[in-house]
Each structure stands twice: as structure tokens, then as C-alpha cells.
Amino acid sequence: MLQDIPTPTLREGSPCVLETERLMLRKPTLADVKAIARLANDRRIAEMTRRLPHPYLQDHAVEFVRAMETDTRQTVFLIEDNFVPVGMVGIDWREPDAPELGYWLGVEHWGRGFGTEAARAVIDFTFEEFEIEHLIAGARVANPPSRNILEKCGFQWSGVELHRFEALGSSTPVDCFKLTRSVWSSLKNWNSSTRHQA
Ligand SMILES: CC(C)(COP(=O)(O)OP(=O)(O)OC[C@H]1O[C@@H](n2cnc3c(N)ncnc32)[C@H](O)[C@@H]1OP(=O)(O)O)[C@@H](O)C(=O)NCCC(=O)NCCS
């Protein structure tokens, strides 16, 4: 229910840690590369994400984590359930006027609402920490679960574009979505009404 959307808490003294009801989102480190590679090395994930290569080797994870240490164009969080890595979520700032939400979860963790919970945490964090007017996101037309997450978070469909997917080695249609600050703020403030019997 809309009124049940809590804001993730930002851990004091550790600005890159977000906590939700079940998950902890934190910066990935080199100690996580084995877990990241194990989770990401699945064609079902690579085929739905634009830049994940397949196969995804430990070297890819090392390169990625090292790049994240200095790359200010991306905000990336490792998602943990009970201290066990389950996936990644983040914002790509390559287009500063159109920061883009992206996420993936290890296949064994699908279907438990983690994707929605992690996406909501990062959306709240981004609107609260940065003076942006909107977020964008895209989901392959053949990716109903991701579309569902975006719509549950308040994203509105804005059109279809062709995008290249590294693992496919080709371009494919992507549904594009936008979440404006005003819609986000409206959802966050939608408190339940009280009904009085006449
Ligand atoms: C997309 C992804 C993150 C979803 O993670 P998840 O934790 O399973 O997602 P959630 O459980 O939060 O929500 C998925 C929603 O899609 C729905 N769904 C699942 N399969 C579906 C289908 N075939 N058709 C329509 N809806 C579907 C679920 O029922 C759920 O909606 P609900 O909460 O209203 O029931 C995960 O499947 C994934 O990592 N996929 C590969 C990478 C990817 O697609 N990343 C996004 C790139 S845009």
C-alpha cells in the first residue's frame, strides 16, 4: 500500500549505507567480488541489463569495484539480505540531467519483493540527497517484472527506444520510464484517509 512506503534510514557516519525493512545497501568492496561474480554470471540477468557482460567473470567484478572507487558518474550499492549479497542497485549519472536507475538480483533471490524494496530505497536516497527533478529508467519490452517494479515505484511510461545490450550483442526495444520529483513526493505523502460511519 502506498502509505506503507518507509524512507530508508541513512546510517550515521556511513553515508553510503541504506537500510530497509529487510535489506542493507552498501558500497561494494574488493571482498565482495567473488559473490558479485557468482550472482551476476547468469544469462537471464545479462540479457535484461544493458552493460553486464556474459559470461561474467571475477575479473569483471574486480574491474567494476575498482572503477566504482573513483567513478563519480555512478552511485552503486551492493544489496544484502542478512549480510548475504543478493544483487546490485544504483544510479547512473552519465547524463547529469537524467540520472538513471538500474538494478539486478541473483536469480535465486527473485520473487521476494527485494527488487522493489531496493529500488525504493535508492529512489528515496537520490531525491533526498540531490536536487534533481526526475529519475529515468528503462526495462526491455520483454521484461515484465522490471516494468512492474518501476510502475510500483511511481515511474510513468514515456516511450520506447532501441538500446544495445552487451550480452545480446545487438539492440532491442526498451520501455522508457520517468519518475518526477512531484510524483515521488506525492506518493511519499499519501497518508491514509479515515472513514467515519454516518
Ligand atoms: C527485475 C528483477 C530485479 C526483479 O526482482 P524481484 O525481487 O523478483 O522483483 P519484485 O519481487 O520486487 O517485483 C517483481 C514484480 O513483477 C511481477 N512479475 C514477476 N514476473 C512477472 C511476469 N512474467 N509478468 C508480469 N509480472 C511479473 C511480480 O509479481 C512482482 O510484482 P508484485 O509485487 O506486484 O507481485 C529481477 O528479476 C532481475 O534481476 N532480473 C534481471 C535483471 C533485470 O531485469 N534488471 C532490470 C533491468 S531494467
The ligand as an ORCA input file, in Angstrom:
! r2SCAN-3c Opt
* xyz 0 1
  C      13.834     -7.411    -12.368
  C      14.252     -8.057    -11.067
  C      15.239     -7.155    -10.338
  C      13.001     -8.297    -10.224
  O      13.388     -8.618     -8.920
  P      12.324     -9.206     -7.852
  O      12.886     -9.012     -6.496
  O      11.959    -10.580     -8.257
  O      11.123     -8.198     -8.085
  P       9.917     -7.924     -7.104
  O       9.582     -9.219     -6.422
  O      10.224     -6.735     -6.252
  O       8.778     -7.456     -8.106
  C       8.590     -8.043     -9.368
  C       7.161     -7.834     -9.763
  O       6.973     -8.315    -11.066
  C       5.949     -9.312    -11.052
  N       6.243    -10.301    -12.058
  C       7.138    -11.310    -11.994
  N       7.121    -11.997    -13.152
  C       6.203    -11.388    -13.949
  C       5.723    -11.621    -15.253
  N       6.215    -12.604    -16.006
  N       4.772    -10.802    -15.749
  C       4.290     -9.784    -15.033
  N       4.705     -9.510    -13.770
  C       5.658    -10.313    -13.248
  C       5.951     -9.863     -9.646
  O       4.715    -10.473     -9.347
  C       6.202     -8.608     -8.859
  O       5.046     -7.801     -8.766
  P       4.101     -7.822     -7.454
  O       4.954     -7.409     -6.290
  O       3.055     -6.821     -7.772
  O       3.621     -9.222     -7.328
  C      14.927     -9.438    -11.299
  O      14.022    -10.238    -11.994
  C      16.205     -9.322    -12.093
  O      17.264     -9.097    -11.526
  N      16.102     -9.515    -13.433
  C      17.273     -9.457    -14.305
  C      17.892     -8.082    -14.369
  C      16.879     -7.022    -14.700
  O      15.882     -7.252    -15.354
  N      17.183     -5.801    -14.239
  C      16.373     -4.649    -14.551
  C      16.879     -4.013    -15.770
  S      15.742     -2.781    -16.297
*
